[in-house]
């Protein structure tokens, strides 16, 4: 839970609020009861255990004040324990009444958890770039059920976020989305992909007519990829912000025109994929052999508009794990301004098509179909 850190004496910044991490109101009392129900302890020893809960700053005076209040209400009791010195330490334990009150408190905390979960779900449902980046950076397991349709995954995720013009649903037989890409050279022995040249000649793209096409460069700080995997222990999401690339397209009144065919490329640093679980991450990196194949690349070959709205059917080539496959589908391109666009889409892939064995670890097994979600912001660059 965040709180205005100015309440703690932090200086205010003109025009901006300052936030710090702090425990929910009166969380210290049930937290102490919880720790003492696990094991009786000293007041001093509780300080470190409370800090392990990572709910913000905890100091000794606050802990001793809380213990005194709990003891006064007969929720904990203290017994003197002889020490090796002449003094004696007080060992605190939960009373039967304290156990009953802790059970009630846990019900309150559980209800708070539900409400906070709803806040997270509403934040994710905005579909905004910062919500996607928060999911990647925080290692969230998605709270929104996006469906696993292999026919039209974009509509499952984006339909409620970006309504189609006229309110019509997307055709049921529409292809799933594919992502635009940039080209990188691969060494003959399949080694690490080299850095892409910024020139059209070395990137393998036809030089665009400067008068007709604009160059949009992916903003790595505002772009990310999420890989939703299914496993025997439930859904696991891996995310990375290692996205780079360029798109050459004509943008007129916020709409990408396809009279002159757009072109582009995009790469994803798969070595940065993380779920927040070190064991899962290590097994994934081993299976996809990220040391040898550290990047996935997509190259845009064809783009056609889908009416109505800002959806486009794309065709291109995906290279992953040293194997290239043709891919096609749809993405949504939205204009934030005359110089900035957002590209979003998702696609279901079968890892067996790229010779990637399903990761397994003890009783954990991943299923071969994964959903890849892209959200990228690109800014127009005047060459």
N, C-alpha and C positions, 0 to 999 in steps of 0.2 A: 504494500500500500504506500502511496506517495503522500507526502505532506509538504506544506509550504515551509521550507527551511528557514524563512525569515523569523518564524516563531522561535527558532533556536538561536537567534541572534546573528544569523548570517546576513551579510550586507545585501541589499536589494540591487538589482540591475535595472537601470532605467528602461522601461518599455517591455520588460520580460520578467516572468515569474521564475523563481529559483526553487527547484524541487530536490528533496532528499528522501531516501528510503527510511521508512519508520514503521513500527508494528501497528496493527490496527488498535483502535482505542481499547484500553484495559486488557490487551492481549497478554500482558505480563502475568496476570493472576492465573488464568487457566494454563499458561505455559509452565509456570512453576509447579502447579498441581500435577500436570502431566509428567514432568521430569521426576518429581518425588514419588509418583505412583510407579515409575519404572525402577527407582532405586532411592532410598533415603539418602540425604546428603547434607553437607554443610552449606551455609549461605555463601561462603567464598567460592566453593566448588560449583555452585549453581551458575555463577557469572559466566564461566567458560562454556558450560553446556547450553545456556541460553543464547550465547553468541553463535553457537553452531547452528541454531535454527535460522540464522541469517535474516532476522526481521529488524535490522537496524541497530542503532547504538544501545548498549546495555551497560550500566555502571553499577558498582557495588551499593551505593546509597539507595538507588531505586529498588534493588533486589531486597535489601534488608527492610525497607519500608513496606514492600509487598508482603514479605514473610510475617512482619508484625501484624499487618491487617488480616492476613489469613489465620494467624494464630488467635487473634482476638475473636474472630468469628468461628473458632473451633473447627476450622477446615484442615489445619495442620497442627501437629504437636511437636514439641521439642524436648529432647532428653539430653542431659549433660553427659559427655563422654570424657573419661579421664585422658589427659594428654601426657606426653612424655615430660612436659614442663609442669610447673605448679598450677597452671591455668587449665580450664576445661573448655571444650568446644561443644556447641549445641548442634545436635544432629536432628534434622527435621524429617518428619514422615507424615503421610496423608492419613487423616482419620476416616472412619467409615462415612461420616457426614461429608467429608471432602470428596470421597469417591463418588457419592451420589451427585454432589454439585458439579463435579468434573463431567459426569455423564450428561447432565443438562447443558453444561457449557459447550460440550462437543456438538450437541444438536444445534446450538446457536451458530457455532463456527461453520458447521456443515451447511447451514442455510446461507451464511455469508459467502461461502465458497460457490454455491449455486448462483447467487446474484453476481459475483465477480466473474464467473464463467459466462454469464449472459452478456456482461460488458465486453469480454474478449470476443465472443461470437459476433456481437454487433460491430465491433471494430474490424474483424476479419471480413464481415459481409459488405463493408464499404468498398472492397476491392481496390482501394487506393494503394499506391506504391509503398507508402510508409507502413501500411498494414502487412503487406507481403514481406517487406524487409524486416519488420519486427518478428514475423514468424520464422524467418531464416536465422536472424541473430539470436533469438531466444530459444531455438530448438523446440518450438511448440509442436505438439501433435494436433493437426487441424481439428477444430471443434465443429466445422461445417461438413455435413455429409455431402460430398460433391458427386457421388455416384460413380459407377465404374462402367458406364456404357462405352463399348468399343465402337459405337456408331457415331455419336455426336457428343464428345465430352465438353466441347466449348460451350454448347448451349446449356449443359447441366450447371456450369459454374457461372457463366456470364449473363444468362438470360434474365435473372432477377436483378442483376446489377446494372446492365445496360440494355433497357427494353428496346426491342426492335420498333422501327417506325410503323405506325398503324396498329401496334399491339399484336401483330401476327407472330405466331410461333415459327421457329426455324423448321424447314422440312426435315422429317424424321430420317431421311436417307442421306442427309448431308455428311460429307466426309469430316473426320476429326481434324484438328488443326495441325499445322506443321510450322516450324519456326525458320525465319531467314538466317543466313549464315555468312561467315567470311572464310576465305580460303587460307590454309596454311600448308606449307610443304612438309611432307613426311619423308624422313630419311629412308633410303632403300632397304635397310634392315628393320624397318618398323619402329625405329627408336623415337626419342622425344620429338614432338612436333616443334618446328622452329618458329621463330617470331615472324609474323606476317609483315610484308612490306606495305607501306602506306601508298604505294603507287599502284595504279590500275594494272600496269603491265605485269607486275610480279604477283598480284593477287588473283590473276586469272579472269578478271572482269573486263568487259568491253568498256572503253573510255566513254563516259556519258557526255552528251551534248550539254555544255555549260548553260546554254540558254534555256534548256528544257527541263533539266533535272537538278534538284538540289541534293547536297550531300548531308545526311543526318548521321551523326556519330553517337553510338551508344554511350550513355553516362554510366560508368561502372559503379558509382556511388549510389545510383538510383535504379539499379537493375538487379534482378536475381532470378534464380531457378530453384524450384522445389520439386523433389522426386518423391512421390507417394508410393510406398511399397506395402504390400500385404504380406503378413507373416503368420506363423502359427501362434504368436503371442499378441497379435493384433496389428493395427496400422503403425508403420514407422515412416517418418518423413525425414529426408535428407535435404539440406539446403546449401546454397552457395551464392555469393555475390560476384563470383569470378566470371563476369559476362562482358565481352567486348565485341565490337563489330561496327559496321557501317551499312547504311541503306541509301541508295540513289533513287529518288522519286520526285515527282512533281506534286506539290501541295498547293491546291487552289481552294480558297475559302474553307480551309480546314479539312478538305477531302483529298485523299491520294488519287491522282489521275493515272490511268493505265493506258492512255493513248500512246505514250512512249513507255515501253516496258520498264518497270522498276527492276533494279538489281541490287544485290547485297550479300553480305556474309556475316556470320556470327560465330563466336567460339565460346565455349564454357570450360572453365578450369575444373575438371572433375576431381583433382587432388584436394580441392577445398570443400567437397561435399561432407557435411557433418550432420548428425542427428542429435548431438549432445551426449551420446553414449559411446564411450571409447571402444568398447568391445564390438559393437555393431559397426562403427566406423572403420575399424581395422579390418574386419572381415569383408566389408564392401570394397575397400581399397585393394585388398588382396585379390578378390575375385575379378575386378575389372582391370587389374594389373596397371594401376595408375602411374607407376614409375615408368613403364614403357610407353603407355598411351595416356599422357596427362591431360589431354584436351579432347572434347567432342566438337565437331564443326558441322555447320549447316550452310549450304549455299543455295541462294534463291535463283531459280531458273525461270519461273513463270508466275505471273500474278494477275488474277482476274477478279473484278468486283462482284459481290453478291448483293442483290437488291432485296429488300431495302436495307438501309443502315450503313455502317462503316466496317462491314465484314468483307474479307477477301479470301478467295480460294488460291492457295499457293501450291506450287510444285517445286521440288528441289531435291538435293542429295544430302543425306545425313551420314557422317563418318564417325564411328565410335568403336573403340576397342580394335582399331586397325581395319575395320570392315565398313564398306560404303553401301548404303541402300537408298533406293528411290523412296521418296515420301511425299505425301500430299495431304492437304487438309485446309483448315480455315484459321484465320486470326482476326482479331478486332484491332483496328488502328484508330485511335482517338487523338484529336488535336487539342493540346493544352493552350497553345498560342500559335502565332504565325511561325515561330521558330522552334517549337518543341512538340513532340508527339509521344504517345504511349502505345506500345505494341504488346498485346496480351493474347495468350492462347494456351491450350493444353492438348496433350496427345497421349494415347496409350501405346506403349511399345512392349514387344515381347523380347526379353533379353536374349533368348535363344537365337533370334535372328542375327545377333551380333556375337555369337559363340561365347556368351558369358554364362558360366554355370551358376545356378541359383545358390546364393550364399547359405551355408548351413553352419550351425554352431551348437553342439550338444543337442538339446531338444528344439532349438530354434531353426526354422526353415523359412526362407523367403520364397514367395511364388514368383514365377518368371515375368508376369505382366506388371508393369509399373506405369504410373501416370506422371508425366513431366509437365510442369506448369512454368510458363515464362511470363514475366512482367518486366518490361524494359522501357526506359525513357531514353529518347534520342533527341539531340539538339542539332539544329541546322548550323553547318559550318560553311562560311563563305571562303572558298579556296582562292 
